[in-house]
Amino acid sequence: MRKYLVMAMRTPRFDASIAVPHQEWLAVVRERGQLVETGKFTDGSGGAYVITAENLAAAQELISTDPIHTTGASELTVYEWDITG
């Protein structure tokens, strides 16, 4: 399993009501053992989370089901992350 950093930047379509479905989605990913950590940016522009997956394609498939993505509330970008510290 590799780690992937997911940057979630809010779009003009962002609505605060998406927070609950997103948090529920994160809880399911955490229960499956694939969510390492998550947090929001203090400037309100979005947030990030770290997941584990077999490969980049699997990571992209997983995040494509995140409600903040499916509703267009945020633009998600995933990076394979080689954490060194």
DOMARTOR-281983 format. One line per field, with one value per residue (C-alpha): z, x, y; residue number from 1; residue in one letter. Coordinates in Angstrom, 3 decimals, padded with zeros to 6 digits. Each point is the difference from the previous one (the first is absolute). Example, Ala and Ser with C-alpha at 12.3 -4.5 7.8 and 13.67 -1.06 7.14 Angstrom:
2
c3 = [007.800 | -000.660]
c1 = [012.300 | 001.370]
c2 = [-004.500 | 003.440]
n = [1 | 2]
res = [a | s]
//
This chain:
85
c3 = [000.000 | -000.856 | 001.459 | -002.035 | 000.842 | -001.145 | -000.339 | 000.117 | -001.134 | 000.196 | -003.188 | -000.373 | 000.287 | 003.586 | 002.497 | 003.719 | -000.065 | -001.751 | 003.150 | 001.666 | -002.975 | -000.465 | 003.679 | -000.220 | -003.077 | 001.832 | 002.934 | -002.325 | -001.572 | 003.508 | 001.071 | -003.003 | 001.198 | -003.023 | 001.594 | 001.691 | 000.900 | -001.075 | 000.642 | -001.327 | -000.886 | 002.455 | -002.829 | -001.088 | -003.464 | 000.432 | 001.679 | -000.497 | 000.990 | -000.252 | -001.127 | -000.728 | -003.184 | -002.132 | -002.778 | -001.409 | -002.024 | 003.119 | 001.924 | -002.776 | -000.121 | 003.760 | 000.089 | -002.964 | 002.422 | 002.514 | 000.187 | -000.212 | -003.411 | -001.259 | 000.759 | -001.533 | 003.353 | -000.145 | -002.547 | 001.167 | -001.041 | 001.126 | 000.332 | 000.840 | 003.136 | 001.121 | 003.608 | 001.221 | 003.499]
c1 = [000.000 | 001.187 | -001.041 | -001.771 | -000.527 | -003.365 | -000.314 | -003.629 | -000.438 | -003.457 | -001.724 | -002.644 | -002.572 | 001.075 | -002.848 | 000.512 | -002.722 | 002.436 | 002.145 | -002.142 | -000.031 | 003.745 | 000.688 | -002.126 | 001.960 | 003.283 | -001.251 | -000.671 | 003.450 | 001.511 | -001.912 | 001.480 | 003.461 | 000.724 | -000.147 | 003.222 | -000.883 | -002.155 | -000.412 | -001.251 | 001.982 | -000.494 | -000.538 | -003.180 | 001.306 | -000.284 | 001.903 | 002.016 | 000.023 | 002.393 | -001.242 | 001.610 | -000.580 | 001.680 | 000.825 | -000.869 | -002.926 | -001.530 | 000.483 | -001.687 | -002.867 | -000.497 | -000.022 | -002.367 | -002.717 | 000.571 | -003.167 | 002.028 | 001.137 | -003.264 | -001.890 | 002.646 | 000.519 | 003.754 | 002.651 | 002.035 | 003.582 | 001.842 | 003.762 | 002.015 | 001.815 | 003.361 | 000.063 | 003.565 | -000.367]
c2 = [000.000 | 003.485 | 003.347 | 002.653 | 003.652 | 001.318 | 003.767 | 001.143 | 003.588 | 001.560 | 001.091 | 002.724 | -002.828 | -000.764 | -000.065 | -000.636 | -002.674 | -002.354 | -000.191 | -002.695 | -002.417 | 000.592 | -000.744 | -003.155 | -001.085 | 000.623 | -002.103 | -002.942 | 000.334 | 000.166 | -003.145 | -001.830 | 001.006 | 002.223 | 003.472 | 001.095 | 003.586 | 002.897 | 003.693 | 003.318 | 003.095 | 002.856 | 002.490 | -001.819 | -000.867 | -003.765 | -002.773 | -003.150 | -003.620 | -002.913 | -003.402 | -003.333 | -001.948 | -002.658 | 002.470 | 003.413 | -001.350 | -001.560 | 003.251 | 001.974 | -002.489 | 000.325 | 003.801 | 000.141 | -001.167 | 002.823 | 002.159 | 003.210 | -001.260 | -001.497 | 003.224 | 002.259 | 001.738 | -000.510 | -000.829 | -002.991 | -000.637 | -003.110 | -000.393 | -003.102 | 001.083 | -001.329 | 001.199 | 000.304 | 001.382]
n = [1 | 2 | 3 | 4 | 5 | 6 | 7 | 8 | 9 | 10 | 11 | 12 | 13 | 14 | 15 | 16 | 17 | 18 | 19 | 20 | 21 | 22 | 23 | 24 | 25 | 26 | 27 | 28 | 29 | 30 | 31 | 32 | 33 | 34 | 35 | 36 | 37 | 38 | 39 | 40 | 41 | 42 | 43 | 44 | 45 | 46 | 47 | 48 | 49 | 50 | 51 | 52 | 53 | 54 | 55 | 56 | 57 | 58 | 59 | 60 | 61 | 62 | 63 | 64 | 65 | 66 | 67 | 68 | 69 | 70 | 71 | 72 | 73 | 74 | 75 | 76 | 77 | 78 | 79 | 80 | 81 | 82 | 83 | 84 | 85]
res = [m | r | k | y | l | v | m | a | m | r | t | p | r | f | d | a | s | i | a | v | p | h | q | e | w | l | a | v | v | r | e | r | g | q | l | v | e | t | g | k | f | t | d | g | s | g | g | a | y | v | i | t | a | e | n | l | a | a | a | q | e | l | i | s | t | d | p | i | h | t | t | g | a | s | e | l | t | v | y | e | w | d | i | t | g]
//
